[in-house]
């Protein structure tokens, strides 16, 4: 299956919602997804799609002043463990650096070991813990950050 990554558009809301339903215990609503896609002054979203235009994953970031905050990175189960999450994250981070971010933050569940491995690989470090940040199930989150100068370009 051939995949490509492109900037998300408002018309992608339905595909993103389908990924949300499959990936998260508390998915974003249709209205929340549409609001995110329309807020182009503060957000950046990318989708992973196949040759038929089916969305298999997406990643998003809020850009405020010189900081980025990753909102979500999600893939359908059939697309996991194939490097697509890393591809989405690298493209999102590189776009954020170009747009003026000097540091990017994210939250991740303690139990999400594949994501933790990826984030560390790309230069993220734990800066704090948010107690009971996630629900369904309740779980603490690591807050991680990556400065542009610490991004692991050589691992591409």
FENPE-V154181 format. One record per pair of residues at least 12 apart in sequence whose C-alpha atoms are under 10 Angstrom apart, sorted by the first residue. I is the first residue (numbers start at 0). J is the second residue. D is the distance in whole Angstrom. If there is no record, write none. Layout:
I J D
I J D
This chain:
0 49 7
0 50 8
1 48 8
1 49 6
1 50 6
1 51 10
2 47 7
2 48 6
2 49 5
2 50 7
2 51 10
2 52 9
2 53 10
2 54 9
2 55 9
2 83 9
3 46 8
3 47 6
3 48 6
3 49 6
3 50 8
3 52 9
3 54 10
3 83 10
3 86 10
3 87 10
4 45 7
4 46 6
4 47 5
4 48 6
4 49 9
4 54 10
4 56 9
4 57 9
4 83 9
4 86 8
4 87 7
4 90 9
5 44 9
5 45 6
5 46 6
5 47 7
5 48 8
5 57 10
5 87 9
5 90 9
6 43 8
6 44 6
6 45 4
6 46 6
6 47 9
6 57 9
6 58 10
6 59 10
6 90 10
6 91 10
7 36 7
7 43 8
7 44 5
7 45 5
7 46 5
7 47 9
7 54 10
7 57 8
7 58 9
7 59 9
8 33 9
8 36 6
8 37 8
8 39 10
8 44 8
8 45 9
8 46 9
9 32 9
9 33 6
9 34 9
9 35 9
9 36 5
9 37 6
9 38 10
10 33 9
10 36 9
11 32 9
11 33 9
11 36 9
11 45 10
11 46 8
11 52 10
11 53 9
11 54 8
11 57 10
12 28 10
12 29 7
12 30 9
12 31 9
12 32 6
12 33 6
12 34 10
12 35 9
12 36 8
12 54 10
13 29 7
13 32 9
13 33 9
13 54 9
14 46 9
14 48 9
14 52 9
14 53 7
14 54 5
14 55 8
14 56 9
14 57 9
15 27 9
15 29 9
15 32 8
15 33 10
15 46 8
15 47 10
15 53 10
15 54 7
15 55 8
15 56 7
15 57 7
15 58 10
15 73 9
15 74 10
16 28 7
16 29 6
16 30 10
16 31 10
16 32 7
16 33 10
16 54 10
17 29 10
17 54 8
17 55 9
17 56 9
17 75 9
18 54 8
18 55 7
18 56 6
18 57 8
18 72 10
18 73 7
18 74 6
18 75 6
18 76 9
19 32 10
19 56 9
19 57 9
19 71 9
19 72 10
19 73 7
19 74 8
19 75 8
20 75 9
21 73 9
21 74 8
21 75 6
21 76 7
22 56 9
22 72 9
22 73 6
22 74 7
22 75 6
22 76 7
23 73 8
23 74 10
23 135 9
24 133 10
24 134 8
24 135 6
24 136 8
25 133 9
25 134 8
25 135 7
25 136 10
35 59 9
35 60 10
35 61 9
35 70 10
36 59 9
38 61 9
39 61 9
39 62 10
40 61 9
40 62 8
40 63 9
41 60 8
41 61 6
41 62 5
41 63 7
41 64 9
41 67 10
42 59 7
42 60 6
42 61 4
42 62 6
42 63 9
42 67 9
42 68 9
42 69 10
42 70 9
42 95 10
43 58 8
43 59 6
43 60 5
43 61 7
43 62 8
43 67 10
43 69 9
43 70 10
43 91 8
43 92 10
43 94 8
43 95 8
43 98 10
44 57 7
44 58 6
44 59 4
44 60 7
44 61 9
44 69 10
44 70 9
44 71 9
44 72 10
44 87 10
44 91 8
44 94 10
45 57 5
45 58 5
45 59 6
45 60 9
45 72 10
45 87 7
45 88 9
45 90 8
45 91 7
46 58 7
46 59 9
46 72 10
46 73 10
46 74 10
46 87 8
47 73 10
47 74 9
47 78 10
47 83 8
47 84 9
47 86 9
47 87 7
54 74 9
54 75 9
55 73 9
55 74 6
55 75 6
55 76 9
55 77 8
55 78 7
55 79 10
55 83 9
56 72 8
56 73 5
56 74 4
56 75 6
56 76 10
56 78 8
56 79 9
56 83 8
56 84 8
56 87 8
57 71 8
57 72 6
57 73 6
57 74 7
57 75 9
57 83 10
57 84 8
57 87 7
57 88 9
57 91 10
58 70 8
58 71 5
58 72 4
58 73 6
58 74 9
58 84 8
58 86 10
58 87 6
58 88 7
58 90 9
58 91 7
59 71 6
59 72 7
59 73 9
59 87 9
59 88 9
59 91 7
59 92 10
60 72 9
60 88 10
60 91 7
60 92 9
60 94 10
60 95 8
60 103 9
60 104 9
60 105 9
61 95 9
61 103 9
61 104 10
62 95 7
62 98 8
62 99 9
62 100 7
62 103 9
63 99 10
63 100 8
64 98 10
64 99 8
64 100 7
64 101 9
65 95 9
65 96 9
65 98 9
65 99 6
65 100 4
65 101 6
65 102 7
65 103 9
66 95 9
66 96 9
66 98 10
66 99 8
66 100 5
66 101 6
66 102 5
66 103 6
66 104 8
66 146 9
67 91 10
67 92 9
67 95 7
67 96 9
67 98 10
67 99 9
67 100 6
67 101 8
67 102 6
67 103 4
67 104 6
67 105 9
67 144 9
67 145 10
68 95 10
68 100 10
68 102 9
68 103 6
68 104 5
68 105 6
68 106 9
68 144 9
69 88 9
69 91 9
69 92 9
69 103 7
69 104 6
69 105 5
69 106 8
69 144 10
70 104 9
70 105 7
70 106 8
71 88 10
71 105 9
71 106 9
71 107 10
72 84 7
72 85 10
72 87 8
72 88 7
72 91 10
72 114 9
73 87 9
74 87 10
79 113 10
80 113 9
82 117 10
84 114 9
84 117 9
85 114 9
85 117 7
85 118 9
85 120 10
85 121 9
85 155 10
86 155 9
88 117 9
88 118 9
88 121 9
89 121 8
89 150 10
89 151 10
89 152 9
89 155 9
92 121 10
92 145 9
92 147 9
92 150 9
93 147 9
93 150 10
93 152 10
95 147 9
96 146 9
96 147 7
96 148 10
99 147 10
100 146 9
100 147 8
101 145 9
101 146 6
101 147 5
101 148 8
102 123 10
102 144 7
102 145 6
102 146 4
102 147 6
102 148 9
102 149 9
102 150 10
103 123 9
103 143 8
103 144 5
103 145 5
103 146 6
103 147 8
104 123 8
104 124 10
104 125 10
104 126 9
104 142 7
104 143 6
104 144 4
104 145 7
104 146 9
105 118 9
105 123 9
105 125 10
105 140 9
105 141 8
105 142 6
105 143 5
105 144 6
105 145 9
106 125 9
106 127 10
106 128 9
106 129 8
106 132 9
106 133 10
106 139 10
106 140 6
106 141 6
106 142 5
106 143 6
106 144 9
107 125 10
107 128 10
107 129 10
107 132 9
107 133 9
107 138 10
107 139 8
107 140 5
107 141 5
107 142 7
107 143 8
108 128 10
108 129 10
108 131 10
108 132 8
108 133 7
108 137 10
108 138 7
108 139 6
108 140 5
108 141 6
108 142 9
109 128 9
109 133 10
109 138 7
109 139 6
109 140 6
109 141 6
110 138 8
110 139 9
110 140 9
111 140 10
115 141 9
115 143 9
118 143 8
118 144 9
118 145 9
118 150 10
119 143 9
119 144 10
119 145 9
119 150 10
119 151 9
120 150 9
120 151 7
120 154 8
121 145 8
121 149 8
121 150 6
121 151 5
121 152 8
121 153 9
121 154 8
121 155 9
122 143 10
122 144 8
122 145 6
122 146 8
122 147 9
122 148 9
122 149 6
122 150 5
122 151 6
122 152 9
122 154 10
123 142 10
123 143 6
123 144 5
123 145 4
123 146 8
123 149 8
123 150 8
123 151 9
124 141 9
124 142 8
124 143 5
124 144 6
124 145 7
124 146 9
124 149 10
125 140 10
125 141 6
125 142 6
125 143 4
125 144 7
125 145 9
126 141 8
126 142 6
126 143 5
126 144 7
126 145 10
127 140 9
127 141 6
127 142 5
127 143 7
127 144 10
128 140 6
128 141 5
128 142 6
128 143 9
129 141 6
129 142 7
